C-alpha cells in the first residue's frame, strides 16, 4: 500500500520497554514518588512513606522488567516451559509476591493514618487498580492472541495505552492532592494572617 510504513521503530512502539511512551511512564513514576516523598517530609505520616516505597518498587519493576525476567527464570528452571507456554504464569506469580509485599506496606501505614489522609489517598488506590488491570489482566489476555493480528494490536493499545492513561491520572491526582492543595492551603493561611 502506498504511504504505508513497512518498519515501525521500536523507540515509537508503545509495547516496547524503553520506548518513548515507556520513558514518559518512567518519568511519571519518578514524579509521583517525588511528590509523595515531599508530602511525607511535610506531614510525617507513615502512610505517605509506605506509599512512596511501594511506588518505588513498582517503578523499579517497570523500568528493570523484574516480573518478566524473574518470571521467565522461574518457569525455565522449573521445566514448565517444556510442557506448555507458561511464561505468563511466571510473571503473574512474581506480580502476586510483589503485590503481597505492597499490601503489607500500605496496610502498615493505613492503620495509623487519620481519616483525612485515608480519604485523600483512596482514589490513588483505585487508579492503581486500573494500572494493574491493564498490566495483568489485559496483558494475560493479550499473550493468548497471535502477534501481528488486528485483535492483537487492539489489545496492545488497551494494555499499554491503558497503563499510560492510568499512570497519568494517578500523577495528576497526586499533584492535586499533595502539591496544589498544599499551595492553596498556604495561600489561605497567608491571607488570613494579613486580615489579622
N, C-alpha and C positions, 0 to 999 in steps of 0.2 A: 504494500500500500504506500502511495506517495506521501511523504511527510512523516511516516511512522519512524519511531526511534527503535533501531534494532538492538541497541545495548543501553541499558539504564545503569549509570554509575552507582556503585554501592553507597557512595557518600550521600546520594539523594534518595536512597531506598529506606523507607521508614522501618522496614523489617530487619535491618542490619544493625548490629551493635557498632557504636562509634560512627554512625551516620550523622548527618546534620540534625535530623529530628531527635536522635538519641542524645546528642551532645546538649541540645536545648533541655531535654529531660534531666540530664545530669546537673545542669546549671540551676534548674528549678528545685531539684532536691537539695542542692547546696544552699540555695537562698532560704528554703524552708527551715533547714537546720539552723542557719544563722539567726533567723527570726525567733525561733523557739529558744535558742541559747541566750539571745539578748533578753527575751521575756523572762527566762529563768533568773538571769543576773539581776533583773529589776525586781521580780516578785518573790524570788527564792522559794518557789513552790516545787515540791518533789515531782509532781505530775509533769510539769514542763521539762524537767531534766530527763525523766524517763522517756518522754515523747521524743526528745532530742536524740537520745541514744538509740531508740527504736528506729527513727528515720535515718540515722547514720548506718545502721545495719542494712536497711532497705536500699539505701544509696550505694553502699559497698557491693551488695548483691547484684544490683542493676548494672553497675559500671564494670565489675570484675567477672560477671557471669557465673557467680558462685553456684547457684542451684543447677545450672546447666552442666557445669564441669564436674561438680561433686556427684550430681545425679548420674551422669554418664559413667563416672569412675565406679560407683556402687553397682550399677547394672552390669557393666563389663566384668568386674571382678566377681560378681555373684554367678555369672554364667547365664543369667536370664535372657540376655540378648540372643543367645543361641536358639532358644525355644520360640520366642515371639518378640515383636518390636516393643520393648518395654522401657525405652529411654524416657518417655513421658512419665512413666511411673516413678522413675528415679528422681525426676525434677519435682514431682508432687510430694514425694517423701521428704525431700530437703525443705520444700516450702512448709510442710507440716511441722517439722522440727523448728524451723525459724519462726513460724507463726506461734508455736507454743512458747518459745522464749520471749517473743514480743508481747504476748498476752500477760506473761508473768511481770514484765517490766511495767506495762500500762496499769495492771491491777495494783501493783505496789504503790504507784503514785496516785491512782484513782481513790484508794481507800482514805488517803489523807487530804484529798483536795476538797475545797469548800464547794457549795452548790453553784456559786457564780462561775468558778473556773470549769466545773463539770459541764455547765451549760454552754460555755464558750468553746470547749474542746469537742463536745459530742458531734457537731457537724463534720469535724475533721475525720472522725471515725467512720462516718457514713460515706464520706468521699473516698477514703482509703479503701473501703469495701468495694467501691466502684473500680478502683485500680486493680484490686485482687480479682474481681470478676473477669476483667479483661485479660489479666496476666495468667490466670489459672484456668478458668472455665472456658473462655473463648480460645485460649491457646491450645488447650487439650482437644477441643473440637477441631481446631484448625489443623492439628497434627494428623487427624484422621482423613483429611481431604487431600487428594492428589495435588502435587505442586503444579504451578503454571496453568491452572484452570480458572475460569471465571469465578466459581464459588470459592476457590482458594484465595483469589485476590480480594474478594469481598470480606472474607474472614480475616485476612491480613490487615485490611483497613480498620475493621471493627476492633481487632486486638490491639494493634499498635497505635492507631488513631484514637481509640477509646482511652488507652493509657495516657496519651498525651493530654487529652481533654480533662480527664480526672485529676492528673497531676497539676495542670494549670489552675483548675478550680480549687484544688487544695491549697496551692500557694496564694491564690487571690483571697481566699477566705482568711488565711493566716495573716496576710497583710492587713485586712480589715479588722481582725480580732485582736492582733497583738502589736501592730505598728500604727495604723491610722487611729485606732481607738486611744492609744497612748497619747498621741499628739493632740487629739481632740480633748481628752481629759486635762492635758497640760494647759491648753488654751482656755478652757473653762475655769480652771484654778487661777490662772493669771488674771482673767477678767474679774473674778470675784475678789481677788486681792486689791485690784485697782479701785473697786467700788467701796472697799473699806476705808 
